[in-house]
Amino acid sequence: MKRILLLLISVVIMSHVQAADQYLISYNLVKTHTKQTLKALWKSNKLPRVIVPVKYDVDIYEITYYGKFVDGTMRKASGIYYVPKTKEKSPYLVFCHGTEIHKSREISDKDAQQGIALGSATNGYNALYPDYFGIANGDGNHIYQHAESEANAIIYMLYAIDELNKKIGVTTNGQLFLTGYSQGGHASFAAHKYLEQLNDPRFKVTASSPMSGAYDMNGDQAKFMFQVYPRPFYLPYLLVSYQEVYHVVNTDNIYSIFKVPYDSILPLYFEGERKHGLWDLNNILPKVPKDVVKDSFIEMFLHDPNFTFKARLQDNNLYDWMPKAPVQLCYCQGDREVSYKNSEKVYEEMNKNGKKDIKLNNLSPQLDHNTCALFAVMATVGFFDRFKKHGENPKMKDVPAFKKMLLGIVKKQEEKKYAETKSDHAYY
């Protein structure tokens, strides 16, 4: 009897251990930035502290966790967690990065997008940087521009971080902010949609600010397929991804729909360890995206109303729902990669359906996709700070007057530089 009792106790204890770490697999404190090292980093990158303040030391954790994939299985994913060293309760901020095709990801002070998460943390946010499924330490392939898998990677990272916080003694103030740039704009808005559907009281969205995302996949964004386009790799990435999830083309070999020599080149980029980067692929593809696929595919896209690929693009649009939390849509009208009409479409549809607390924020009529990013990020920080510091206060200005003046000076310089060089520097 005593032996049976001990066995029952051990089973109960084990069940509690499993429940405590249902999603978190591992975590590792990779680095700690002090205020001094952050100030030096800001200086080396010529980033004014008056625009991006340094308030707290930051611990940087790398985590792996289980998340639900689109087939219902639990799959390993990974991400980075930036924790401000403060006794105050801080909100969550999720920053979703832009398009990547290679699997590897380092934690680096030189990475501009990781820098956004780091800057958010030293400003007093517990910042999450999800890798998405299939990137970094995650299993399988990444499914590009797929709303459900993007959202689940974010949602289950939040679950895992909730478990991690108990281990490292972090408590939050209950607020949750969602943002991201380019694909990250699509991913963060998808997370907003799915989180509100879940209605988990632990993770109630306070506000979202998706930036320069393709929310109208089969609308204005699809038109880029038929013109000279700076990022032609988007089309094959979409096709390979959607084939894995939806089987959008009636073939067992998705690469058979691509013209020679791309039918043999593309597997080197989208299969296995995926060690090549976006620029490598971009440089070898035709400048008009449709020219990478066989004419029969284009005929189906243009003339077959039941073509599965078009229907699945429609499924991953993000304008036909009604957010409960406030939304700001940041973009630049000069964007040649992601049409500004994506943001306008969301605003028009949601406003038409009665959404009042939604803001359309055109940061520049001139700047292109990457040159727009800094100003979109700063507008997002101002928008979130409004809620973080003062609750929901629509009378507040998103960006303080002095910062707005400085950003205006910097933006004019960038617009002049871009007009002269047409160089869309960096990558998001």
N, C-alpha and C positions, 0 to 999 in steps of 0.2 A: 504493500500500500504506500509506504514511504517512497519507494522507487517510482511508482506511478505519479505521486504528487510532485516529486522533483522534475519528472519529465514534463508534466503539465505546466509547471512554473517556467521551465526553460523554453517551452513552446510559446508561452505568453510573452516572455521577454524578447524572444527572437521576432515575434510578430510586431512588437513595438519598435524594435530596431529597424525593421524593414519599412514600417510606416513612417518613421522619422526621416528616412532617406529614400523616399519612393522614387525620386527623379534624379537627385544629385549623385553622380558617379564618383567624381574626384574634383579636388580644387587645390590650387598651388599659388602661394603668394610669390609672384614673379619679381616684383619690384616695388619699392616705395619712393615716391617723389616727395621731397621736402619743399617748402615754399621757396627756399633758396635755389634748389635745382630747377624748379619750375620757372622762377624769374630768369635764370640763366638761359633756359630753353626758349622762353618767350623772346629774350633779347637776341638770341642767335637766329631766330626766325623772323625778327623785325615785327613782332606782334605787340602792339601797345597794350600795357597793362590797364590803361584807362578804359580800353574797349573790352578786353578779356581779363578781368581781375584775378589775381592770385590770392585766395583767402585761406586755403587749407592744404595741409599735406595730403597726399593721396596714396592709398594702397592699391596695387593692381594685381588682381587675381585672374588666373586662367582656370576655367571650369569645363568639365564634360558632364553631360546629363542625358537622360532619356527623354525623348519627345515622340509624340504620336505622328507617324508618317501618314501619307494619303491612303495607303493600303490598310490602315488600321493597326499595323505593327508598331512596336516601340523601337525606335532607332536612336543610335548615339549621335549627339550633336555637341557643339562646343561654342564657347564665347568668352569674352573678356568682361570683367567686372571691376569698375573703378569706384573706390570707396573713399569719400572725404573723411579725414580724421578729425571729427568734431563730436562733441557731446550732445549737440542738438539733433533732433530727429529730422532727417532729410527726406525729400521726395525721391521717387524713382524717375529717371529719365532714360528712355530707350532710344539709342541712336542706331539706325539701320544703314549699313553701308551700301554703296553702289555696286554695279555689275562687276563680277569677277568670274573668270573661267578656270584659272588654275586652282588646284586644291590647297596648296600650302598657304600658310599665313603666319608671319612672325609678329611678336609684340614689339613694336618699334616706335621710338620717339619721332622718327622721320616720316611716319605714315600720317598724312594730313587728316584722314577720316578718324583714325584713332585719336588724333589730337583734339578733335571736336569732343569726343567722350571725355578725354582727360581734362579739357578746359571746363566742361560741364561739372566734373567732379570737384575741381578746386573752387568752383563757384557755389558748391553746396548741394549738388545732386548725387545720389547713388546712381551712377551711369552704367547701363548695360550696353554691350556691343556684341550682338549675336552674329555668329558666322553664317547662319542658315544651315539647313541640311546639306551635307555633301561637300562642305568646305572646311578647311583646317582639320580638326580631329574628328569630324563627323563621318558617318558611314554613308556609302552609296554615292550617287550622283546628285548634283544640285539641280533642282527643277526651277528653271528661270521664269520669272514673272508669273508665278503660280500663287495665287492669293492664299489658298488654304495652307500650303506647306510653309510659306513665308510666315503667316500668322502663327502657326503651331510652333515653329522654331522659337519665336519670341515668347509665346504664352508659356511654353514648358520651361524656357529659361527663367522666366519669372517664378515659376513653381520651384525650380532648383535653387534660385537665389533666396527664396523665402526659407528654404531649409538651411542654406549656408549662413544666412544672417543669424540664425539661432546659435550656430557654432562659433561665430566670430564676434558676437555681441553687438550686432547692428540692429537698430530699430528705425522704422521709417515713420513719416507723418501721415501716411495714408494717401498721399497724392501720387498720381502716375501720369507722366507726360510721354508722348510718342512722337518721334520725328525720324527723318532720314532723307537722304538725297538721291535722286535718280531712281534706280531700282529700290533704294531705301525709302523713297517717298511712297512708292507703291506698297512696299512691305509694311511700313508703319501704319498706313491707312487701312490695309487689310487687317492688321492686328487690332486696330481700333474697332473695326466692324465685328470681328469674331469675339473680342473681349466683351463687347456689349451684349452680344448674343448669349455668351456664357453666363453673364450676370454674377460673377464671383465677387462677393463683397470685399475680398482682400485686394482686388485689382480693378478698382473702378477708375475708368479713364477721367482724368481731370481736364485735359485738353490735348489736342494733337495739332501738329504743324508739318504736314507732309510737304516736301520740297521737290519741285521739278520732276514729278513722277508721271508715268504713262498710265493714266487711269481709264483712258478710252482706247482700249487695245485694238478694236476693229473699226475705229472711227478715224480721226485725223492722224493718229500715230501710224496706222496702216498705210497711209498714202506715201510715207517715206520709202516704201518698198519699190516704188516706181520712179524714183528720181535719184540723182547723185546725192550720196548720203555719207557723212563722215564716219559712221560706225556700222559698216555693212555686216559685221559679225552677229548683230542682234538677230537677224532672220534665221540663220542656221542654228543658233543657240536655242531660239524658241521652238523650232521644229524638232530638234533632237530631244528637248525637254518634254514637250507636249506628247511626243510619240511614246515616251516611257510611261507617262501617266494615263493618257487617253487613247493611244493607238489611233492617231488622227489620220494616218495614211495607210491604205490597205497593202502593207508590205511587211515582211519580217526583217528587212534591212533598210532602215530609214535613210542610210547614205545612198541608196540606189536612186533616190529622187533628185540627187544633186548631179550637175553636169561634170564631165571629165575636165580637169583632174581633181575637182573638189570632192568627188565621191571617195577618193582614196586619201586625200589630205585631211579632211575634217575629223576622221576617227582619231588622228594623232592628237587632236586638241580636246576632244570630248569624251574620250575613253581612258580607262586606267588611271594613272596618277595625275594626269592633266598638269604637266609641268610647264607648259607654254603659257604665255600671257596674252592679254587682249591685243596688244599692239602687234605682236607677231602675226596673229591671225588677220587682223585688220589690214595689214599691209599686203597680203597676198590675195585678198578677195576682190571681186569686181566692185567698182564704185557704185553701181546701181544694184541694190540688193537682189532684185528679182533675177538677175543674170546668173546667180549661183545655182538656181534650181532649173529643172527641165521645164520646157514650155507647157507640157501637159499639166503640171502642177499649177502654173499661172492660169491656165484655162479654167481649171476647176475653181480656183479662188475667185476669178472674175465672174464666172457664169453659172456656177452650181450653187443654188441657194441653200442646199442641204450639206454643203461641204463641211465635214466635221471640224477641220482646223478653224474655220471662221466661227463656228458655234462655240468652240472652247475658248477662243479669244473673248467672245462676248461674255462667257461665264466668269472671266477674270477681270472684267471691268469693275470699277469701284465708284460709280456715280449714282447707281440705282438703289440706294439705301438711305436711311435717315439716322445720322449720329445723334446721340443724346448730349454728348459733351461738345464744348466749343471747338471750332476748327479754323485754322488759318492755312491758306494755300499760298505758298511762296513760289515764285517763278520769275523768269526774265523773258520778255517778248522777243529778244534776239536769239533765243535758244534754237540751234539748228539740229540738236539731237533729239530732244523731247519737246514736241510742239506745246507752246503755251496754251493752246486751245484745249489740252487735256484738263488743265486747272479751271479754265473758263467753263468747260462742260460740267464739271462737278458742281461748281458754284451755281450755274444756271439751273441745273436739275434740282439741286437741293433747295435752293431759294424758291423755286417754283412750287415745291412741295411743302413749303412752310418753315424751312430752316432759317432762323433769324441770326443766331450767333455763329455765323460763318463769314470769314473775311477773305477777300481776294487781294493778294499783295504782290503787285508787279514791281519788282525791285529795280528794273532797268529796261528801257525800250531797245537797248543796244547790245548788252552783254550776252555772250554765248553761254553754253551749258556749264562749263567749268569756271569761267570767270564770274558767273553769277553766284557760285556757291557761298563765298565768304559773306555776301550781303544777305543771302537767304538765311544762313546760320545765325547771323546777328539779329535779324528780325525775329527769328524763332526764339532766341534767348530772351529778347525783350518781351515777347508774348508770354513765354512761360514764367518769367520772373514776376510778371503782373499777378499771376495766380499764386505763385509760391510765396510772395511777400504780403500780398494784400487780399487774398481770396479772389473771388470773381468780382472785379471792379471795372466795368466797361468804360468808365470815364478816364481811366489812367492811360497815358501814352505808352505805347509798347516799348519805345526806346527813349531814354531820357534825352533832353534837348541837347546837352553838351556832346553826348555820344553820337547823337544823330548828326550834329554838325561835322564832327570828325569823320564819321562814315561817309557823309556827303562829299567831303574833300577827297577822301580815298577813292570813292566811286567815280568821281569826275576824272581822276588821274587814270583809273583803270579803263574807263570808257574811251578816253583819248588814246591810251596805249593800244587798246583793242582796235580802234578805228584805223590806226596807223599800221599795225602789224597783222591783224586778223589771227593772232596767235591765241588759241584757247588753252592756256597753260594748265598744268596739273591734271588730275583726273579724279572724277567722283562717280 
